[in-house]
Structures are given as C-alpha cells and as structure tokens.
Amino acid sequence: MKKNLLLLFFTCVFISCENKKELELQNREKALILREEQLADKEADYQALLIFRDSIIALKDTVNNPVEPIKEWPKNIQGIWNSKMLCRESNCNQYVIGDQRNETWQFLSDSSGIYMNVLNNKKLIRVFKARYIDDKIQLEFNSDSISKNRIKMNVVLDDIKENVIKGTQTITRQDNCTAKFSVELTLPQKK
C-alpha cells in the first residue's frame, strides 16, 4: 500500500512538472508570436515611410523641374537594350580605367511615369528614375539612406539613334570618388 501511495505521489508530481513545462512553452510561443507581429508592424511602417519619402522627393523634383515630363517612352526606346559600359575616368579604387561592364537595360513606363531597370543575369539590380527632355534621356539612381555603401549614379544619353543609344554614366561613391563610363546601348539581336 505504501508503494502504491508513493507511486501515486510521484505520478502526480511528474504530471504537475509536465504541465508547468507545457504552460511555459505555450507562454513562450505566445510571446514569440507577439514579437513577430510587432516586427511585422514595424516593417510595414518602414515600407510606408520609404514610399512617403520617395513621394516627397518626387514632389520636390517636380517643383524644382517644372518641365512637363513624358508619361511613356517613345516606341523606338521602350523595351530591352544591351548595355556596354567602359570606364574612361576614375579616382576610385573600385573602378579602373578600361573596366567593362555589360548589363541589360529595360526602359519601362507605368502610371507613375517612366523609369529604367538594370538587369544582370535576368535579376533586377537597380531602378533609375528617368526623364526624357529634348531628345535627351537623363537617368538617376541614389542608394537609400540606410545603405552601408552610399552611391549616386547619373546617366545622360544624348546620342539617340534608331538602333544605338550612347552617352555617359557618372558614379559618385560616399567617399566622394568619381568614375565615368561611356555607355553604348544596342538592341538585342533577333533570333
């Protein structure tokens, strides 16, 4: 009988310990879910702030540059182009005169206006804001304020022909070094 009572006592203690552990795990899981929801809310706030910041910058650009921008690329420019860039000047360690870069540039437009995507191996790596004024294409890219390596890129394409577009790209890094590339865009060969 003492053995049965002792067995019953230890069983109750064991069950009680298991319940405490399960309760503790449930409380931790609830706390984790709450933290994930808070993090998701902060991420949503951050994205909203980025959109707000970009809209203010766009508004500032329209105030400073009241020229009526085009809403759509001309048919002879719209679409995908192969880019070949050659470094012509540089005081940056990252860029050496003679460096060549090849990318795919995609001229697009939507309800927000015109822009240009840079693709490398079919992956989007950069989006340029664009303006097309007086047969000249001006492209601008600024890394966001939280980027570790701040960079600014300006492209002026001022030699626009039917199958070839030429111009210059200027890259300025956060340490104020500058590199200039000649840019030549050509239409992809039809297969």
VEXDRENRO-356350 format. One line per field, with one value per residue: residue in three letters; chain; x, y, z of N, C-alpha, C, O in turn. Coordinates in steps of 0.05 Angstrom, whole numbers. Example, Ala and Ser with C-alpha at 12.3 -4.5 7.8 and 13.67 -1.06 7.14 Angstrom:
code (Ala/Ser)
unit (A/A)
nX (264/257)
nY (-114/-45)
nZ (156/142)
caX (246/273)
caY (-90/-21)
caZ (156/143)
cX (264/258)
cY (-66/1)
cZ (156/157)
oX (285/268)
oY (-66/23)
oZ (169/161)
This chain:
code (Met/Lys/Lys/Asn/Leu/Leu/Leu/Leu/Phe/Phe/Thr/Cys/Val/Phe/Ile/Ser/Cys/Glu/Asn/Lys/Lys/Glu/Leu/Glu/Leu/Gln/Asn/Arg/Glu/Lys/Ala/Leu/Ile/Leu/Arg/Glu/Glu/Gln/Leu/Ala/Asp/Lys/Glu/Ala/Asp/Tyr/Gln/Ala/Leu/Leu/Ile/Phe/Arg/Asp/Ser/Ile/Ile/Ala/Leu/Lys/Asp/Thr/Val/Asn/Asn/Pro/Val/Glu/Pro/Ile/Lys/Glu/Trp/Pro/Lys/Asn/Ile/Gln/Gly/Ile/Trp/Asn/Ser/Lys/Met/Leu/Cys/Arg/Glu/Ser/Asn/Cys/Asn/Gln/Tyr/Val/Ile/Gly/Asp/Gln/Arg/Asn/Glu/Thr/Trp/Gln/Phe/Leu/Ser/Asp/Ser/Ser/Gly/Ile/Tyr/Met/Asn/Val/Leu/Asn/Asn/Lys/Lys/Leu/Ile/Arg/Val/Phe/Lys/Ala/Arg/Tyr/Ile/Asp/Asp/Lys/Ile/Gln/Leu/Glu/Phe/Asn/Ser/Asp/Ser/Ile/Ser/Lys/Asn/Arg/Ile/Lys/Met/Asn/Val/Val/Leu/Asp/Asp/Ile/Lys/Glu/Asn/Val/Ile/Lys/Gly/Thr/Gln/Thr/Ile/Thr/Arg/Gln/Asp/Asn/Cys/Thr/Ala/Lys/Phe/Ser/Val/Glu/Leu/Thr/Leu/Pro/Gln/Lys/Lys)
unit (A/A/A/A/A/A/A/A/A/A/A/A/A/A/A/A/A/A/A/A/A/A/A/A/A/A/A/A/A/A/A/A/A/A/A/A/A/A/A/A/A/A/A/A/A/A/A/A/A/A/A/A/A/A/A/A/A/A/A/A/A/A/A/A/A/A/A/A/A/A/A/A/A/A/A/A/A/A/A/A/A/A/A/A/A/A/A/A/A/A/A/A/A/A/A/A/A/A/A/A/A/A/A/A/A/A/A/A/A/A/A/A/A/A/A/A/A/A/A/A/A/A/A/A/A/A/A/A/A/A/A/A/A/A/A/A/A/A/A/A/A/A/A/A/A/A/A/A/A/A/A/A/A/A/A/A/A/A/A/A/A/A/A/A/A/A/A/A/A/A/A/A/A/A/A/A/A/A/A/A/A/A/A/A/A/A/A/A/A/A/A)
nX (16/39/75/41/17/62/79/34/39/88/74/35/67/102/67/49/96/104/59/72/118/95/59/96/123/79/69/118/114/70/91/132/102/75/119/136/91/95/144/130/93/127/160/122/110/160/165/122/141/185/160/131/174/198/156/156/206/198/158/186/223/189/173/222/236/198/186/143/141/148/100/107/153/181/164/210/248/229/230/276/347/415/470/534/588/644/698/723/746/771/777/771/780/750/737/770/805/787/758/704/634/575/507/435/388/325/274/219/149/96/37/61/99/159/215/276/300/355/384/418/440/386/364/337/375/378/340/328/308/276/281/259/276/277/301/338/359/355/379/374/400/399/427/391/381/396/433/495/539/538/516/514/486/488/463/470/441/452/459/420/400/367/379/419/441/477/519/538/557/560/588/585/613/605/652/666/693/698/674/674/638/634/575/541/484/451/404/379/400/357/331)
nY (-24/25/30/38/86/119/113/137/189/206/203/243/287/285/292/343/372/365/393/445/454/451/494/535/532/545/597/621/613/645/695/699/699/748/783/774/795/849/862/855/896/940/934/943/997/1019/1009/1040/1090/1094/1096/1144/1180/1175/1196/1248/1265/1259/1297/1343/1343/1354/1405/1433/1423/1442/1425/1392/1325/1267/1214/1165/1122/1135/1094/1075/1073/1047/986/930/935/921/936/966/984/1025/1042/1106/1148/1152/1159/1124/1066/1022/1022/1016/1047/1027/984/940/934/896/897/889/935/960/998/1025/1042/1065/1079/1114/1140/1146/1101/1063/998/961/901/842/781/767/785/836/892/947/1007/1062/1130/1167/1217/1247/1293/1340/1306/1279/1232/1228/1195/1174/1149/1137/1108/1083/1117/1084/1048/1014/1025/1083/1108/1145/1151/1178/1183/1205/1203/1223/1216/1192/1144/1103/1046/1048/1076/1126/1151/1178/1153/1172/1156/1167/1156/1146/1163/1206/1194/1189/1159/1153/1128/1108/1097/1050/1031/977/946/880/823/794/729)
nZ (0/16/-25/-69/-55/-54/-108/-133/-113/-136/-189/-193/-182/-225/-268/-256/-262/-317/-337/-321/-352/-403/-401/-395/-445/-479/-463/-478/-533/-546/-532/-570/-618/-611/-612/-665/-693/-677/-701/-755/-759/-751/-796/-837/-825/-836/-892/-909/-895/-929/-979/-972/-966/-1017/-1048/-1031/-1048/-1103/-1110/-1096/-1138/-1181/-1168/-1170/-1222/-1267/-1319/-1362/-1354/-1397/-1402/-1421/-1454/-1518/-1575/-1602/-1563/-1518/-1482/-1483/-1479/-1495/-1455/-1458/-1422/-1411/-1371/-1368/-1338/-1271/-1201/-1162/-1121/-1133/-1187/-1248/-1300/-1363/-1347/-1363/-1368/-1375/-1382/-1378/-1399/-1385/-1410/-1383/-1371/-1330/-1291/-1256/-1284/-1324/-1323/-1313/-1312/-1289/-1306/-1288/-1308/-1313/-1266/-1226/-1210/-1201/-1202/-1242/-1237/-1287/-1340/-1399/-1441/-1492/-1532/-1501/-1454/-1385/-1329/-1262/-1201/-1133/-1076/-1020/-956/-914/-933/-931/-964/-994/-1055/-1117/-1180/-1244/-1308/-1374/-1434/-1495/-1549/-1591/-1632/-1683/-1673/-1636/-1576/-1543/-1490/-1426/-1362/-1295/-1234/-1167/-1105/-1033/-1009/-1039/-1086/-1157/-1217/-1288/-1341/-1409/-1445/-1484/-1517/-1547/-1589/-1575/-1613/-1659/-1655)
caX (0/57/87/21/15/87/77/13/50/108/59/23/89/112/46/49/120/99/40/87/135/78/50/118/126/57/74/140/104/53/109/145/82/71/143/135/71/106/164/116/82/150/168/102/114/184/158/105/158/201/142/126/199/201/136/164/228/186/144/207/234/170/174/247/238/170/182/124/154/132/89/112/176/175/165/237/265/216/238/302/371/440/488/563/599/673/708/741/759/765/795/761/793/731/735/796/802/787/738/680/610/553/481/411/373/297/260/191/132/70/21/78/117/179/238/293/310/381/383/442/432/357/357/336/395/376/318/334/287/282/268/264/271/292/316/360/350/370/373/386/397/412/421/375/397/405/453/522/555/521/525/497/492/474/468/460/442/446/463/399/394/347/387/442/439/503/520/558/547/577/583/598/611/604/678/669/708/681/682/658/636/619/553/530/462/443/381/387/398/333/338)
caY (0/48/32/49/115/132/114/157/215/213/207/269/307/284/305/372/384/366/415/470/457/457/521/553/532/560/626/630/614/669/719/699/708/776/797/773/814/875/865/858/923/958/931/957/1025/1026/1010/1063/1114/1095/1105/1172/1194/1176/1214/1276/1271/1263/1323/1363/1344/1367/1434/1444/1419/1443/1416/1370/1300/1249/1193/1139/1122/1132/1066/1067/1070/1029/958/919/942/911/959/961/1008/1025/1062/1125/1164/1142/1163/1105/1040/1001/1024/1020/1056/1004/964/938/922/890/893/892/958/958/1023/1019/1064/1057/1103/1132/1154/1130/1092/1044/977/948/873/827/753/768/794/865/902/975/1022/1090/1149/1176/1240/1248/1320/1350/1284/1271/1216/1231/1174/1180/1129/1143/1087/1094/1128/1063/1031/1015/1040/1103/1112/1161/1146/1195/1175/1223/1191/1246/1209/1172/1136/1082/1021/1053/1100/1130/1172/1177/1147/1182/1143/1180/1140/1161/1175/1227/1186/1190/1144/1159/1106/1113/1078/1045/1013/966/927/852/810/776/701)
caZ (0/16/-51/-86/-49/-63/-137/-139/-106/-156/-214/-191/-183/-252/-285/-249/-275/-346/-342/-318/-376/-426/-397/-400/-474/-490/-457/-495/-561/-548/-532/-596/-638/-606/-622/-694/-702/-673/-721/-780/-759/-756/-825/-852/-821/-851/-920/-914/-894/-954/-1000/-966/-972/-1046/-1059/-1025/-1066/-1129/-1110/-1096/-1165/-1199/-1161/-1179/-1251/-1275/-1346/-1363/-1362/-1413/-1386/-1434/-1472/-1547/-1583/-1610/-1539/-1499/-1484/-1472/-1493/-1483/-1449/-1456/-1409/-1410/-1353/-1381/-1317/-1245/-1178/-1142/-1120/-1143/-1216/-1261/-1327/-1381/-1338/-1379/-1355/-1393/-1368/-1394/-1391/-1394/-1409/-1377/-1361/-1318/-1282/-1241/-1303/-1338/-1308/-1327/-1296/-1296/-1300/-1292/-1307/-1311/-1239/-1223/-1191/-1197/-1216/-1246/-1244/-1314/-1353/-1428/-1448/-1515/-1544/-1483/-1432/-1360/-1310/-1236/-1180/-1107/-1057/-998/-934/-895/-945/-919/-983/-1008/-1083/-1134/-1208/-1263/-1336/-1394/-1460/-1512/-1577/-1594/-1660/-1684/-1661/-1618/-1558/-1530/-1470/-1404/-1335/-1274/-1209/-1144/-1081/-1008/-1003/-1059/-1110/-1181/-1241/-1311/-1360/-1434/-1447/-1511/-1516/-1573/-1588/-1577/-1639/-1660/-1661)
cX (17/69/67/17/39/87/57/24/70/95/47/44/99/92/46/73/116/80/54/104/118/67/72/123/104/61/97/131/87/70/123/126/77/94/143/115/81/127/151/104/104/159/148/105/139/179/141/122/176/184/136/150/202/180/143/187/217/172/164/219/215/169/199/250/210/165/163/138/136/123/96/136/166/179/193/256/254/225/265/325/395/458/517/575/630/682/728/757/752/786/785/776/776/730/762/790/806/768/714/658/589/528/459/395/345/283/230/176/107/56/38/97/136/202/253/304/337/380/411/435/402/347/358/357/392/353/326/309/295/268/277/256/289/311/341/347/368/360/387/380/412/405/406/393/407/426/480/540/537/534/504/506/475/482/455/463/433/451/444/393/375/354/410/436/466/501/542/544/568/569/599/592/611/630/686/688/688/692/663/660/623/598/544/508/455/420/391/383/373/342/319)
cY (25/53/45/79/131/134/135/185/224/217/235/291/308/298/335/385/386/389/442/475/464/485/541/554/548/590/637/632/639/694/721/709/738/792/797/793/843/881/869/886/944/958/946/987/1035/1028/1034/1089/1117/1106/1135/1189/1197/1195/1243/1283/1275/1290/1346/1366/1358/1397/1447/1443/1419/1435/1392/1345/1283/1226/1165/1143/1122/1103/1057/1064/1049/1000/952/926/928/935/949/987/1004/1048/1080/1142/1152/1151/1146/1079/1018/1001/1031/1028/1031/982/964/925/919/884/895/916/955/984/1017/1044/1051/1083/1123/1148/1135/1123/1072/1024/967/919/861/797/750/775/824/874/932/987/1051/1106/1161/1202/1239/1276/1328/1329/1276/1255/1221/1210/1180/1157/1138/1119/1099/1101/1108/1045/1036/1031/1058/1107/1128/1156/1165/1186/1196/1209/1212/1241/1185/1168/1113/1056/1023/1078/1102/1153/1167/1170/1157/1169/1158/1164/1157/1174/1196/1219/1185/1173/1151/1137/1117/1090/1075/1024/1003/948/899/841/792/749/689)
cZ (0/-12/-71/-81/-58/-94/-146/-134/-128/-184/-215/-195/-212/-272/-281/-263/-305/-353/-340/-343/-401/-425/-404/-431/-488/-486/-475/-524/-565/-549/-559/-618/-635/-617/-653/-706/-699/-695/-749/-781/-764/-785/-842/-850/-836/-880/-927/-913/-919/-977/-997/-973/-1002/-1059/-1054/-1044/-1094/-1131/-1111/-1124/-1184/-1193/-1173/-1210/-1263/-1304/-1345/-1372/-1380/-1395/-1397/-1452/-1501/-1555/-1590/-1587/-1520/-1504/-1473/-1491/-1479/-1479/-1448/-1445/-1406/-1392/-1367/-1361/-1290/-1224/-1155/-1143/-1133/-1173/-1228/-1290/-1345/-1372/-1357/-1364/-1376/-1376/-1388/-1383/-1403/-1389/-1406/-1369/-1349/-1308/-1266/-1259/-1316/-1319/-1324/-1307/-1307/-1287/-1305/-1288/-1301/-1283/-1238/-1202/-1185/-1213/-1217/-1250/-1271/-1322/-1382/-1437/-1472/-1527/-1527/-1460/-1408/-1340/-1284/-1216/-1156/-1089/-1034/-974/-914/-907/-933/-938/-1000/-1036/-1098/-1163/-1225/-1291/-1354/-1421/-1480/-1542/-1582/-1624/-1659/-1669/-1641/-1602/-1544/-1510/-1449/-1378/-1315/-1248/-1187/-1119/-1056/-1000/-1024/-1082/-1133/-1203/-1263/-1331/-1386/-1435/-1476/-1508/-1544/-1569/-1590/-1605/-1638/-1669/-1680)
oX (11/74/75/15/37/95/62/19/68/104/48/40/104/101/43/70/123/84/48/105/125/65/67/128/109/56/95/138/89/65/127/134/75/90/151/120/77/129/161/104/100/165/156/102/138/187/145/117/180/193/136/148/208/187/138/188/226/174/160/224/224/164/198/264/199/142/167/145/111/136/91/140/147/195/201/278/270/227/276/323/395/462/523/572/639/675/748/780/730/810/790/786/787/722/775/772/825/762/705/662/585/529/463/390/341/280/218/187/98/64/31/110/130/209/245/315/341/375/425/426/394/323/377/357/403/347/330/290/319/246/300/233/313/335/362/327/392/336/410/357/435/382/409/416/425/436/487/556/523/558/480/529/451/506/432/486/409/448/451/384/367/338/418/428/475/485/561/523/592/546/623/569/617/630/710/698/664/717/639/682/604/603/541/513/454/417/410/364/370/359/322)
oY (45/75/62/95/153/155/150/203/247/234/248/311/330/314/351/408/406/403/460/498/481/499/562/576/562/605/659/651/652/712/743/725/752/813/817/805/859/904/886/899/963/979/960/1002/1056/1048/1047/1107/1139/1122/1150/1210/1219/1208/1260/1306/1294/1303/1365/1388/1373/1413/1468/1459/1398/1436/1374/1343/1285/1219/1145/1163/1108/1089/1034/1053/1034/991/967/923/924/952/927/1008/982/1071/1070/1150/1142/1150/1152/1071/999/980/1050/1017/1016/963/985/907/936/867/901/916/950/993/1005/1065/1030/1105/1146/1167/1111/1139/1064/1032/965/914/868/790/733/771/837/864/941/977/1064/1097/1164/1207/1232/1281/1323/1334/1269/1264/1219/1208/1190/1147/1146/1111/1123/1093/1114/1027/1058/1048/1049/1110/1126/1158/1167/1181/1204/1204/1218/1259/1162/1186/1104/1045/1003/1099/1082/1170/1152/1181/1151/1170/1162/1158/1181/1194/1204/1237/1180/1172/1154/1128/1132/1068/1095/1002/1019/935/893/849/777/745/665)
oZ (-14/-20/-87/-100/-69/-105/-165/-150/-138/-199/-235/-208/-223/-289/-299/-273/-318/-373/-356/-353/-417/-445/-417/-441/-506/-505/-485/-538/-586/-565/-569/-635/-655/-630/-666/-726/-717/-705/-764/-803/-779/-796/-861/-869/-849/-893/-947/-929/-928/-993/-1016/-986/-1012/-1078/-1071/-1054/-1108/-1152/-1125/-1134/-1201/-1211/-1184/-1222/-1268/-1314/-1329/-1395/-1378/-1375/-1384/-1465/-1507/-1543/-1586/-1590/-1508/-1526/-1457/-1515/-1455/-1496/-1438/-1457/-1400/-1397/-1377/-1367/-1286/-1230/-1132/-1165/-1143/-1184/-1219/-1303/-1343/-1387/-1365/-1347/-1394/-1358/-1412/-1359/-1426/-1366/-1424/-1362/-1358/-1316/-1264/-1250/-1320/-1301/-1345/-1286/-1331/-1264/-1323/-1266/-1285/-1277/-1247/-1180/-1164/-1235/-1197/-1263/-1276/-1312/-1389/-1441/-1471/-1531/-1538/-1449/-1410/-1335/-1284/-1215/-1157/-1086/-1028/-972/-898/-894/-925/-929/-1018/-1039/-1093/-1169/-1221/-1297/-1350/-1430/-1483/-1558/-1580/-1638/-1638/-1655/-1630/-1613/-1533/-1512/-1455/-1372/-1319/-1240/-1190/-1113/-1058/-986/-1026/-1096/-1129/-1208/-1259/-1337/-1385/-1427/-1490/-1499/-1563/-1548/-1605/-1619/-1620/-1686/-1687)
